[in-house]
Amino acid sequence: MNRRCLVSEPLVIVGNGMAAARLVDELAKTSLGRYAVAVIGEEPRLAYNRVLLSSVLAGETGSHEIELRPADWWRHRGVTVRYGYRVTEIDVGRRELKIEGEESMEYSKLVLATGSTPLRLNLPGADLAGVHTFRDTRDVDLLLTLAAARKRVVVVGGGLLGLEAAYGLAKAGAPVTLLHLMDRLMERQLDGPAADLLKTLVERKGIRILLNASTARIHGDGHVEAVELADGSRIEADAVIFAAGIKPNVALAKEAGIAVNRGVVVNDVMQTSSSDIFALGECAEHRGTCYGLVEPAYEQARVLARHLAGRPAAYQGSVVSTNLKVSGVSVFSAGDFMGGEGSESLVLTDRRRGTYKKLVIADGRLTGAVLIGDNVDALWYLELIRNGDKVAAIRTDMMFGRALARPSKAA
Protein backbone atom coordinates (compact mmCIF):
# COMPACT_ATOMS: atom_id res chain seq x y z
CA MET A 1 0.00 0.00 0.00
CA ASN A 2 1.20 3.51 -0.78
CA ARG A 3 2.48 5.00 2.46
CA ARG A 4 1.04 8.41 1.53
CA CYS A 5 -2.47 6.95 1.72
CA LEU A 6 -1.94 6.27 5.43
CA VAL A 7 -1.32 9.92 6.25
CA SER A 8 -4.45 11.90 7.08
CA GLU A 9 -4.64 15.41 5.64
CA PRO A 10 -4.89 18.14 8.28
CA LEU A 11 -8.33 19.74 7.94
CA VAL A 12 -9.04 22.65 10.28
CA ILE A 13 -12.49 24.08 10.99
CA VAL A 14 -12.54 27.59 12.45
CA GLY A 15 -15.67 27.93 14.54
CA ASN A 16 -17.29 25.43 16.91
CA GLY A 17 -20.96 26.11 16.33
CA MET A 18 -23.82 24.15 14.79
CA ALA A 19 -22.43 24.29 11.23
CA ALA A 20 -19.05 22.93 12.36
CA ALA A 21 -20.63 20.11 14.35
CA ARG A 22 -22.78 19.05 11.40
CA LEU A 23 -19.80 19.13 9.04
CA VAL A 24 -17.82 16.83 11.37
CA ASP A 25 -20.81 14.48 11.51
CA GLU A 26 -21.04 14.41 7.70
CA LEU A 27 -17.27 13.95 7.30
CA ALA A 28 -17.40 10.95 9.65
CA LYS A 29 -19.92 9.36 7.27
CA THR A 30 -18.12 10.15 4.02
CA SER A 31 -14.39 10.22 4.66
CA LEU A 32 -13.53 8.88 8.12
CA GLY A 33 -9.75 8.68 8.43
CA ARG A 34 -9.01 10.69 5.31
CA TYR A 35 -8.62 13.91 7.30
CA ALA A 36 -7.11 14.73 10.66
CA VAL A 37 -9.82 17.14 11.78
CA ALA A 38 -9.26 19.95 14.25
CA VAL A 39 -12.00 22.33 15.39
CA ILE A 40 -11.02 25.69 16.87
CA GLY A 41 -13.68 27.80 18.54
CA GLU A 42 -13.67 31.07 20.42
CA GLU A 43 -16.56 30.24 22.76
CA PRO A 44 -15.35 28.48 25.92
CA ARG A 45 -17.44 25.32 25.52
CA LEU A 46 -18.36 22.52 23.12
CA ALA A 47 -20.78 23.21 20.24
CA TYR A 48 -24.37 23.75 21.37
CA ASN A 49 -27.81 24.36 19.88
CA ARG A 50 -28.01 28.14 19.63
CA VAL A 51 -31.72 27.91 18.74
CA LEU A 52 -32.43 26.82 22.33
CA LEU A 53 -30.76 29.79 24.04
CA SER A 54 -34.11 31.43 24.72
CA SER A 55 -35.29 28.21 26.38
CA VAL A 56 -32.28 28.38 28.69
CA LEU A 57 -33.04 32.04 29.40
CA ALA A 58 -36.67 31.16 30.13
CA GLY A 59 -35.63 28.37 32.51
CA GLU A 60 -37.22 25.69 30.32
CA THR A 61 -33.92 24.00 29.47
CA GLY A 62 -30.63 23.63 31.35
CA SER A 63 -27.48 25.08 29.80
CA HIS A 64 -25.87 21.63 29.78
CA GLU A 65 -28.84 20.16 27.88
CA ILE A 66 -28.27 22.20 24.72
CA GLU A 67 -24.83 20.71 24.02
CA LEU A 68 -24.94 19.09 20.57
CA ARG A 69 -22.46 16.29 21.23
CA PRO A 70 -20.58 15.11 24.33
CA ALA A 71 -16.78 15.19 24.46
CA ASP A 72 -16.63 11.43 23.81
CA TRP A 73 -18.41 11.85 20.48
CA TRP A 74 -15.70 14.15 19.16
CA ARG A 75 -12.92 12.01 20.57
CA HIS A 76 -14.27 8.76 19.06
CA ARG A 77 -14.22 10.40 15.63
CA GLY A 78 -10.61 11.43 16.05
CA VAL A 79 -11.44 15.13 16.17
CA THR A 80 -9.26 17.54 18.11
CA VAL A 81 -11.45 20.24 19.66
CA ARG A 82 -9.86 23.40 20.99
CA TYR A 83 -12.46 25.73 22.41
CA GLY A 84 -11.79 29.05 24.06
CA TYR A 85 -9.17 29.91 21.41
CA ARG A 86 -9.32 32.75 18.90
CA VAL A 87 -7.78 32.48 15.44
CA THR A 88 -6.16 35.83 14.66
CA GLU A 89 -4.78 35.33 11.15
CA ILE A 90 -4.85 33.06 8.11
CA ASP A 91 -1.56 32.81 6.23
CA VAL A 92 -2.80 31.53 2.87
CA GLY A 93 0.68 31.19 1.34
CA ARG A 94 2.08 29.12 4.23
CA ARG A 95 -1.24 27.37 4.91
CA GLU A 96 -1.08 28.31 8.56
CA LEU A 97 -3.39 29.71 11.19
CA LYS A 98 -2.17 31.97 13.95
CA ILE A 99 -3.94 31.40 17.26
CA GLU A 100 -4.03 33.96 20.04
CA GLY A 101 -1.55 32.98 22.75
CA GLU A 102 -0.56 29.83 20.87
CA GLU A 103 1.80 28.73 18.12
CA SER A 104 0.56 28.53 14.54
CA MET A 105 -1.33 25.52 13.18
CA GLU A 106 -0.87 24.11 9.67
CA TYR A 107 -3.71 23.02 7.44
CA SER A 108 -4.16 21.26 4.13
CA LYS A 109 -7.84 22.19 3.92
CA LEU A 110 -9.45 24.98 5.90
CA VAL A 111 -13.16 25.52 6.58
CA LEU A 112 -14.49 28.83 7.87
CA ALA A 113 -17.57 28.34 10.03
CA THR A 114 -17.18 31.58 11.94
CA GLY A 115 -20.88 32.42 12.11
CA SER A 116 -22.22 35.91 12.77
CA THR A 117 -22.17 38.65 15.35
CA PRO A 118 -25.18 40.67 16.53
CA LEU A 119 -25.55 44.18 15.18
CA ARG A 120 -25.11 47.00 17.67
CA LEU A 121 -27.03 50.07 16.51
CA ASN A 122 -24.98 53.23 16.18
CA LEU A 123 -27.04 55.38 18.53
CA PRO A 124 -26.18 58.03 21.10
CA GLY A 125 -25.81 56.17 24.39
CA ALA A 126 -25.17 52.76 22.79
CA ASP A 127 -21.88 52.53 24.67
CA LEU A 128 -23.48 52.95 28.11
CA ALA A 129 -23.20 50.23 30.72
CA GLY A 130 -26.36 48.12 30.58
CA VAL A 131 -26.48 47.85 26.77
CA HIS A 132 -26.13 44.20 25.72
CA THR A 133 -26.71 41.73 22.89
CA PHE A 134 -28.27 38.25 22.83
CA ARG A 135 -26.23 35.76 20.88
CA ASP A 136 -24.40 33.17 22.99
CA THR A 137 -24.41 31.45 26.38
CA ARG A 138 -22.35 34.22 27.93
CA ASP A 139 -25.12 36.66 27.01
CA VAL A 140 -27.69 34.32 28.55
CA ASP A 141 -25.84 34.30 31.88
CA LEU A 142 -25.81 38.10 31.91
CA LEU A 143 -29.49 38.41 31.00
CA LEU A 144 -30.45 35.90 33.68
CA THR A 145 -28.80 38.20 36.21
CA LEU A 146 -30.91 41.11 34.93
CA ALA A 147 -34.10 39.08 35.11
CA ALA A 148 -33.36 37.83 38.63
CA ALA A 149 -33.02 41.45 39.77
CA ARG A 150 -36.34 42.33 38.04
CA LYS A 151 -34.59 44.97 35.95
CA ARG A 152 -36.69 46.85 33.37
CA VAL A 153 -35.48 45.76 29.95
CA VAL A 154 -36.05 47.24 26.50
CA VAL A 155 -35.41 44.83 23.61
CA VAL A 156 -34.70 46.52 20.27
CA GLY A 157 -35.71 44.31 17.35
CA GLY A 158 -38.90 42.38 16.57
CA GLY A 159 -37.39 39.61 14.50
CA LEU A 160 -36.80 36.09 15.73
CA LEU A 161 -33.83 37.01 17.94
CA GLY A 162 -35.62 39.92 19.62
CA LEU A 163 -38.79 37.94 20.30
CA GLU A 164 -36.78 35.11 21.79
CA ALA A 165 -34.83 37.47 24.04
CA ALA A 166 -38.04 39.21 25.15
CA TYR A 167 -39.81 35.93 25.90
CA GLY A 168 -36.90 34.50 27.85
CA LEU A 169 -36.46 37.66 29.92
CA ALA A 170 -40.19 38.00 30.63
CA LYS A 171 -40.52 34.38 31.70
CA ALA A 172 -37.45 34.77 33.91
CA GLY A 173 -39.16 37.67 35.67
CA ALA A 174 -38.07 40.91 33.97
CA PRO A 175 -40.57 43.61 32.86
CA VAL A 176 -39.97 43.77 29.08
CA THR A 177 -40.81 46.27 26.32
CA LEU A 178 -40.02 45.22 22.76
CA LEU A 179 -39.43 47.89 20.10
CA HIS A 180 -39.66 47.13 16.39
CA LEU A 181 -38.95 49.55 13.59
CA MET A 182 -41.29 47.88 11.09
CA ASP A 183 -45.09 47.71 11.03
CA ARG A 184 -45.22 44.00 11.88
CA LEU A 185 -43.18 41.41 13.75
CA MET A 186 -40.90 39.01 11.84
CA GLU A 187 -41.65 40.77 8.55
CA ARG A 188 -39.19 38.52 6.69
CA GLN A 189 -41.04 35.38 7.73
CA LEU A 190 -44.69 36.41 8.20
CA ASP A 191 -47.45 38.20 6.34
CA GLY A 192 -49.59 40.86 8.01
CA PRO A 193 -52.37 38.69 9.53
CA ALA A 194 -49.88 36.10 10.83
CA ALA A 195 -47.70 38.80 12.40
CA ASP A 196 -50.74 40.46 13.98
CA LEU A 197 -51.83 37.18 15.57
CA LEU A 198 -48.30 36.52 16.81
CA LYS A 199 -48.23 39.99 18.39
CA THR A 200 -51.46 39.25 20.23
CA LEU A 201 -50.21 35.89 21.49
CA VAL A 202 -46.86 37.33 22.63
CA GLU A 203 -48.52 40.25 24.42
CA ARG A 204 -50.59 37.74 26.39
CA LYS A 205 -47.30 36.60 27.92
CA GLY A 206 -46.82 40.02 29.51
CA ILE A 207 -44.53 41.56 26.89
CA ARG A 208 -45.27 45.15 25.80
CA ILE A 209 -44.76 45.54 22.02
CA LEU A 210 -44.39 48.83 20.15
CA LEU A 211 -44.37 48.73 16.33
CA ASN A 212 -43.16 51.49 14.00
CA ALA A 213 -40.85 52.37 16.88
CA SER A 214 -37.60 54.01 15.80
CA THR A 215 -35.04 54.12 18.60
CA ALA A 216 -33.37 57.55 18.65
CA ARG A 217 -31.06 57.45 21.68
CA ILE A 218 -30.34 55.79 24.99
CA HIS A 219 -30.23 58.03 28.05
CA GLY A 220 -28.17 57.55 31.16
CA ASP A 221 -25.38 58.91 33.34
CA GLY A 222 -22.84 56.12 32.86
CA HIS A 223 -25.60 53.49 32.89
CA VAL A 224 -28.85 52.98 30.98
CA GLU A 225 -31.80 54.92 32.42
CA ALA A 226 -34.22 55.29 29.50
CA VAL A 227 -34.75 54.84 25.77
CA GLU A 228 -36.01 57.72 23.63
CA LEU A 229 -37.92 57.09 20.40
CA ALA A 230 -37.90 59.25 17.28
CA ASP A 231 -41.34 60.63 18.17
CA GLY A 232 -39.94 61.96 21.44
CA SER A 233 -41.56 59.39 23.72
CA ARG A 234 -39.43 57.94 26.48
CA ILE A 235 -39.34 54.45 28.03
CA GLU A 236 -37.72 54.01 31.43
CA ALA A 237 -35.22 51.13 31.42
CA ASP A 238 -32.38 49.59 33.39
CA ALA A 239 -30.99 47.68 30.40
CA VAL A 240 -31.23 47.58 26.61
CA ILE A 241 -30.81 44.46 24.48
CA PHE A 242 -29.90 44.94 20.83
CA ALA A 243 -31.47 42.13 18.77
CA ALA A 244 -31.85 43.97 15.48
CA GLY A 245 -30.05 41.54 13.22
CA ILE A 246 -26.72 39.83 12.63
CA LYS A 247 -23.74 40.30 10.34
CA PRO A 248 -21.44 37.54 9.03
CA ASN A 249 -18.02 37.23 10.64
CA VAL A 250 -15.77 37.86 7.63
CA ALA A 251 -12.78 39.67 9.16
CA LEU A 252 -10.43 36.66 9.06
CA ALA A 253 -11.19 35.96 5.41
CA LYS A 254 -11.02 39.60 4.37
CA GLU A 255 -7.65 40.17 6.02
CA ALA A 256 -6.33 37.04 4.31
CA GLY A 257 -7.29 38.39 0.87
CA ILE A 258 -10.20 35.99 0.38
CA ALA A 259 -13.14 37.38 -1.63
CA VAL A 260 -15.82 38.87 0.62
CA ASN A 261 -19.08 40.72 -0.05
CA ARG A 262 -21.55 40.71 2.82
CA GLY A 263 -20.33 37.19 3.58
CA VAL A 264 -17.40 35.04 2.49
CA VAL A 265 -18.11 34.35 -1.18
CA VAL A 266 -18.39 30.63 -2.03
CA ASN A 267 -19.24 28.58 -5.12
CA ASP A 268 -21.51 25.52 -5.40
CA VAL A 269 -19.07 23.30 -3.45
CA MET A 270 -18.63 25.94 -0.72
CA GLN A 271 -15.15 26.80 -2.01
CA THR A 272 -13.84 30.35 -1.52
CA SER A 273 -11.59 32.30 -3.88
CA SER A 274 -8.69 30.40 -2.27
CA SER A 275 -8.94 26.83 -3.60
CA ASP A 276 -8.19 24.97 -0.35
CA ILE A 277 -10.33 27.21 1.85
CA PHE A 278 -14.08 26.69 2.22
CA ALA A 279 -16.86 28.43 4.14
CA LEU A 280 -20.34 27.46 5.29
CA GLY A 281 -23.12 28.57 7.58
CA GLU A 282 -23.89 32.13 8.59
CA CYS A 283 -20.53 33.52 7.44
CA ALA A 284 -20.91 32.20 3.86
CA GLU A 285 -22.45 34.01 0.88
CA HIS A 286 -23.70 31.74 -1.91
CA ARG A 287 -25.03 33.28 -5.13
CA GLY A 288 -25.46 36.59 -3.35
CA THR A 289 -27.35 35.16 -0.36
CA CYS A 290 -26.32 34.90 3.30
CA TYR A 291 -28.92 32.65 4.89
CA GLY A 292 -28.28 33.10 8.61
CA LEU A 293 -30.38 30.00 9.34
CA VAL A 294 -29.60 26.50 10.61
CA GLU A 295 -31.10 24.32 7.86
CA PRO A 296 -29.16 25.91 4.96
CA ALA A 297 -25.97 25.45 7.01
CA TYR A 298 -26.76 21.75 7.39
CA GLU A 299 -27.43 21.41 3.66
CA GLN A 300 -24.13 23.16 2.93
CA ALA A 301 -22.33 20.79 5.32
CA ARG A 302 -23.64 17.75 3.44
CA VAL A 303 -22.45 19.17 0.13
CA LEU A 304 -19.03 20.15 1.46
CA ALA A 305 -18.48 16.77 3.11
CA ARG A 306 -19.24 14.99 -0.16
CA HIS A 307 -16.92 17.31 -2.06
CA LEU A 308 -14.10 16.78 0.43
CA ALA A 309 -14.64 13.02 0.07
CA GLY A 310 -14.14 13.33 -3.69
CA ARG A 311 -17.80 12.71 -4.52
CA PRO A 312 -19.92 14.78 -6.90
CA ALA A 313 -21.91 17.45 -5.07
CA ALA A 314 -23.35 20.90 -5.68
CA TYR A 315 -25.25 23.29 -3.45
CA GLN A 316 -28.09 24.92 -5.37
CA GLY A 317 -29.34 27.16 -2.58
CA SER A 318 -32.04 26.51 0.01
CA VAL A 319 -35.78 26.95 0.28
CA VAL A 320 -35.83 29.29 3.25
CA SER A 321 -38.05 28.10 6.08
CA THR A 322 -38.66 28.87 9.74
CA ASN A 323 -40.08 26.16 11.98
CA LEU A 324 -39.70 27.13 15.61
CA LYS A 325 -41.42 28.06 18.81
CA VAL A 326 -41.19 31.85 18.90
CA SER A 327 -41.86 33.24 22.35
CA GLY A 328 -43.59 29.96 23.13
CA VAL A 329 -45.78 30.14 19.98
CA SER A 330 -45.38 27.64 17.13
CA VAL A 331 -44.38 29.51 13.96
CA PHE A 332 -43.66 28.13 10.50
CA SER A 333 -43.07 29.85 7.19
CA ALA A 334 -41.50 28.68 3.95
CA GLY A 335 -41.10 29.67 0.33
CA ASP A 336 -42.98 32.54 -1.30
CA PHE A 337 -45.48 33.01 1.53
CA MET A 338 -46.52 36.50 0.37
CA GLY A 339 -47.63 35.25 -3.03
CA GLY A 340 -46.73 36.90 -6.30
CA GLU A 341 -48.66 37.69 -9.45
CA GLY A 342 -50.65 34.72 -10.70
CA SER A 343 -50.72 32.97 -7.31
CA GLU A 344 -53.70 32.28 -5.07
CA SER A 345 -53.90 31.94 -1.31
CA LEU A 346 -55.90 29.55 0.86
CA VAL A 347 -56.38 31.02 4.35
CA LEU A 348 -57.83 29.61 7.57
CA THR A 349 -57.94 31.80 10.70
CA ASP A 350 -59.14 31.00 14.21
CA ARG A 351 -58.00 33.82 16.51
CA ARG A 352 -59.83 32.34 19.49
CA ARG A 353 -57.68 29.22 19.27
CA GLY A 354 -54.64 31.25 18.26
CA THR A 355 -54.16 29.60 14.88
CA TYR A 356 -53.57 30.90 11.36
CA LYS A 357 -52.83 28.98 8.16
CA LYS A 358 -52.00 30.34 4.75
CA LEU A 359 -51.04 28.24 1.74
CA VAL A 360 -49.88 29.90 -1.48
CA ILE A 361 -50.42 28.04 -4.75
CA ALA A 362 -48.95 28.96 -8.12
CA ASP A 363 -48.96 26.96 -11.36
CA GLY A 364 -50.72 24.13 -9.55
CA ARG A 365 -47.96 23.77 -6.94
CA LEU A 366 -47.59 24.77 -3.32
CA THR A 367 -45.04 27.60 -3.36
CA GLY A 368 -45.35 29.08 0.14
CA ALA A 369 -46.90 28.56 3.55
CA VAL A 370 -47.35 30.32 6.90
CA LEU A 371 -48.59 28.61 10.07
CA ILE A 372 -49.15 30.16 13.49
CA GLY A 373 -50.11 28.14 16.56
CA ASP A 374 -50.35 24.78 14.78
CA ASN A 375 -47.34 23.51 12.87
CA VAL A 376 -48.07 19.77 13.01
CA ASP A 377 -48.01 19.54 9.21
CA ALA A 378 -45.17 22.01 8.68
CA LEU A 379 -42.66 19.45 7.40
CA TRP A 380 -45.22 18.02 4.97
CA TYR A 381 -45.90 21.46 3.52
CA LEU A 382 -42.16 22.10 3.29
CA GLU A 383 -41.72 18.82 1.43
CA LEU A 384 -44.43 19.79 -1.05
CA ILE A 385 -42.79 23.17 -1.63
CA ARG A 386 -39.33 21.70 -2.13
CA ASN A 387 -40.46 18.85 -4.38
CA GLY A 388 -42.66 21.07 -6.52
CA ASP A 389 -45.35 18.39 -6.71
CA LYS A 390 -48.69 19.20 -8.33
CA VAL A 391 -51.37 19.56 -5.64
CA ALA A 392 -54.62 19.51 -7.66
CA ALA A 393 -55.59 16.10 -6.27
CA ILE A 394 -55.33 17.25 -2.65
CA ARG A 395 -56.15 20.94 -3.01
CA THR A 396 -59.58 20.63 -1.36
CA ASP A 397 -58.23 18.99 1.78
CA MET A 398 -54.62 20.09 2.09
CA MET A 399 -55.46 23.01 4.37
CA PHE A 400 -56.60 20.47 6.97
CA GLY A 401 -53.31 18.58 6.98
CA ARG A 402 -51.71 15.47 5.64
CA ALA A 403 -54.01 13.08 7.51
CA LEU A 404 -57.13 14.40 5.75
CA ALA A 405 -55.63 15.02 2.31
CA ARG A 406 -56.73 12.34 -0.11
CA PRO A 407 -54.76 12.19 -3.39
CA SER A 408 -57.64 10.22 -4.96
CA LYS A 409 -59.97 13.21 -4.71
CA ALA A 410 -59.97 15.62 -7.63
CA ALA A 411 -60.07 19.37 -7.07
Disulfide bonds with the S-S distance in Angstrom:
none
